[in-house]
Amino acid sequence: MKTKLNIVLVHGAFGDGSHWRNVIPALAAEGYTVRAMQLPLTTLEEDIQRTSDMVASLDGPVLLVGHSYGGMVITGAGNHPNVKGLVYVAAFAPDQGEAAGGLLQLRPAPEGATDIAQGPSGYLYVDYAKYPEVFSQGVSDDDALVMAVSQKPINGAAFGAPLANVPAWKVKPSWYQVSDNDKMIQPETQTWFAERINARKTIHLNAGHASMGSHSQEVSALILEAAKSIQD
C-alpha cells in the first residue's frame, strides 16, 4: 500500500500560515497530511532550512506549495529527497543566484511596491490601509482586514538574498498559478516563471495576489491535481 502524499504549504512575505485557511480543509478532506509553515522571515537561508526540517519530519513523500516569497523557499527546500513536486501560487520561481528583489526589477515595478514600508529594525511591511487594495483584493472584507492587521513583516535582506543552490524545479515536476490582477508580483513575470520552469500545468485566475483566499477552490483543485499526478 502506497503512503499518501504529505502537502506542505509555505506562505510568503507579509503573511503567515493562516493565509491557507480556505485551502487546508479541501486538501485534508482528500486524506492528505497537511502542514502550513510559520516562517521566521528573517533570512532566506533560515526559511529554507525551517521548511526542509518540516519535510524531514514527515513520513513519506511531500508536495511543496509556495505563495509569493514562499516560491523562493520551496525552490530551495524542494531539493530535499522526500519532495516529489512543487506548486507555485503567484510565486517567485528563481534560478540559482537570483533574488526576489532582482526578479521584481525585470519589469516596471508593480503597483503595490510603493506601499511597502520599512520599520525601524529593517523589516518590511505593507501599508496597513492599502493592504486590502494591493495584496488581498477579492478576499472578503473581514478576511482582508484580518490579513492586513496580522501581517508578518519580512527582513528586507531576505528579498536581496540570492538562491544559493540549484533550483528544485529543474529536476522535479512543477505547477504554476498566475494571478492576472496581481499588484505585488507582475503577472507577466509570473507567466515567465511558469514558462521557464516548464510547468506541467499553468492556470490563470482573475485574481489579486492573495489568490488562495479569493479563489481557494481553483487553487485547491490545482494542488490536488498535482498531488494526484505525483501519487499515481
KAURNOR-V915123 format. One record per residue. N is the residue number from 0. RES is the residue in one letter. SS is DSSP state (H for helix, E for strand, - for the rest). PHI is phi in whole degrees, 0 to 359 (* if undefined). OMEGA is omega as a letter, one per 20 degrees, with the letter a starting at -180 (999 if undefined). Layout:
# KAURNOR-V915123
[[N:RES:SS:PHI:OMEGA] [N:RES:SS:PHI:OMEGA]]
This chain:
# KAURNOR-V915123
[[0:M:-:*:a] [1:K:-:286:r] [2:T:-:284:a] [3:K:-:290:a] [4:L:-:298:r] [5:N:E:265:r] [6:I:E:237:r] [7:V:E:249:a] [8:L:E:260:a] [9:V:E:241:a] [10:H:-:284:r] [11:G:-:252:r] [12:A:-:292:r] [13:F:-:64:r] [14:G:-:206:r] [15:D:-:206:a] [16:G:H:299:a] [17:S:H:292:r] [18:H:H:297:r] [19:W:H:265:a] [20:R:H:301:a] [21:N:H:272:r] [22:V:H:258:a] [23:I:H:306:a] [24:P:H:300:a] [25:A:H:294:r] [26:L:H:286:r] [27:A:H:296:a] [28:A:H:296:r] [29:E:-:270:r] [30:G:-:91:r] [31:Y:-:280:r] [32:T:E:279:a] [33:V:E:243:r] [34:R:E:228:r] [35:A:E:247:a] [36:M:-:294:r] [37:Q:-:239:a] [38:L:-:287:r] [39:P:-:288:a] [40:L:-:55:r] [41:T:-:261:r] [42:T:-:218:r] [43:L:H:298:a] [44:E:H:301:a] [45:E:H:293:r] [46:D:H:296:r] [47:I:H:296:a] [48:Q:H:296:r] [49:R:H:299:a] [50:T:H:290:r] [51:S:H:298:r] [52:D:H:296:r] [53:M:H:297:r] [54:V:H:302:a] [55:A:H:294:a] [56:S:H:282:a] [57:L:-:266:r] [58:D:-:271:r] [59:G:-:106:a] [60:P:-:290:a] [61:V:E:227:r] [62:L:E:254:r] [63:L:E:264:r] [64:V:E:235:a] [65:G:E:234:r] [66:H:E:251:r] [67:S:-:57:r] [68:Y:-:303:r] [69:G:H:302:r] [70:G:H:294:r] [71:M:H:300:a] [72:V:H:292:a] [73:I:H:290:r] [74:T:H:295:r] [75:G:H:276:a] [76:A:H:292:a] [77:G:-:295:r] [78:N:-:284:r] [79:H:-:300:a] [80:P:-:299:r] [81:N:-:282:a] [82:V:E:280:a] [83:K:E:250:r] [84:G:E:187:a] [85:L:E:226:r] [86:V:E:237:a] [87:Y:E:257:a] [88:V:E:247:a] [89:A:-:45:a] [90:A:-:235:r] [91:F:-:292:r] [92:A:-:229:a] [93:P:-:282:r] [94:D:-:265:r] [95:Q:-:301:r] [96:G:-:89:a] [97:E:-:264:r] [98:A:-:243:a] [99:A:H:302:a] [100:G:H:299:r] [101:G:H:293:r] [102:L:H:294:r] [103:L:H:294:a] [104:Q:-:274:r] [105:L:-:292:a] [106:R:-:224:r] [107:P:-:310:a] [108:A:-:304:r] [109:P:-:294:a] [110:E:H:305:a] [111:G:H:290:a] [112:A:H:300:a] [113:T:H:285:a] [114:D:H:258:r] [115:I:E:268:a] [116:A:E:242:r] [117:Q:E:248:r] [118:G:-:280:a] [119:P:-:297:a] [120:S:-:260:r] [121:G:-:91:r] [122:Y:E:276:a] [123:L:E:260:r] [124:Y:E:214:r] [125:V:E:268:r] [126:D:-:315:a] [127:Y:-:300:a] [128:A:-:287:a] [129:K:-:267:a] [130:Y:H:308:a] [131:P:H:298:a] [132:E:H:279:a] [133:V:H:256:a] [134:F:-:248:a] [135:S:-:239:r] [136:Q:-:299:a] [137:G:-:93:r] [138:V:-:279:r] [139:S:-:305:a] [140:D:H:303:a] [141:D:H:295:a] [142:D:H:295:r] [143:A:H:296:r] [144:L:H:295:a] [145:V:H:297:r] [146:M:H:299:a] [147:A:H:293:a] [148:V:H:284:a] [149:S:-:255:a] [150:Q:-:303:r] [151:K:-:256:r] [152:P:-:297:a] [153:I:E:240:r] [154:N:E:298:a] [155:G:H:303:r] [156:A:H:297:a] [157:A:H:295:r] [158:F:H:289:a] [159:G:H:266:a] [160:A:-:277:r] [161:P:-:281:r] [162:L:-:294:a] [163:A:-:275:a] [164:N:-:248:r] [165:V:-:294:a] [166:P:-:293:a] [167:A:H:296:a] [168:W:H:294:r] [169:K:H:286:a] [170:V:-:233:a] [171:K:-:233:a] [172:P:E:297:a] [173:S:E:223:r] [174:W:E:230:a] [175:Y:E:216:r] [176:Q:E:244:r] [177:V:E:263:r] [178:S:E:263:a] [179:D:-:286:r] [180:N:-:245:a] [181:D:-:291:r] [182:K:-:251:r] [183:M:-:248:r] [184:I:-:235:a] [185:Q:-:304:r] [186:P:H:304:r] [187:E:H:296:r] [188:T:H:291:r] [189:Q:H:299:r] [190:T:H:298:r] [191:W:H:296:r] [192:F:H:303:a] [193:A:H:301:r] [194:E:H:290:a] [195:R:H:294:a] [196:I:-:278:a] [197:N:-:56:a] [198:A:-:304:r] [199:R:-:298:r] [200:K:E:211:r] [201:T:E:237:r] [202:I:E:240:r] [203:H:E:253:r] [204:L:E:240:r] [205:N:-:281:a] [206:A:-:224:r] [207:G:-:274:a] [208:H:-:294:a] [209:A:-:272:a] [210:S:H:294:r] [211:M:H:292:r] [212:G:H:267:a] [213:S:H:272:a] [214:H:-:227:a] [215:S:H:297:a] [216:Q:H:294:a] [217:E:H:291:r] [218:V:H:295:r] [219:S:H:299:a] [220:A:H:297:r] [221:L:H:294:r] [222:I:H:298:a] [223:L:H:293:r] [224:E:H:296:r] [225:A:H:297:a] [226:A:H:298:a] [227:K:H:295:a] [228:S:H:299:r] [229:I:H:288:a] [230:Q:H:297:a] [231:D:-:288:999]]
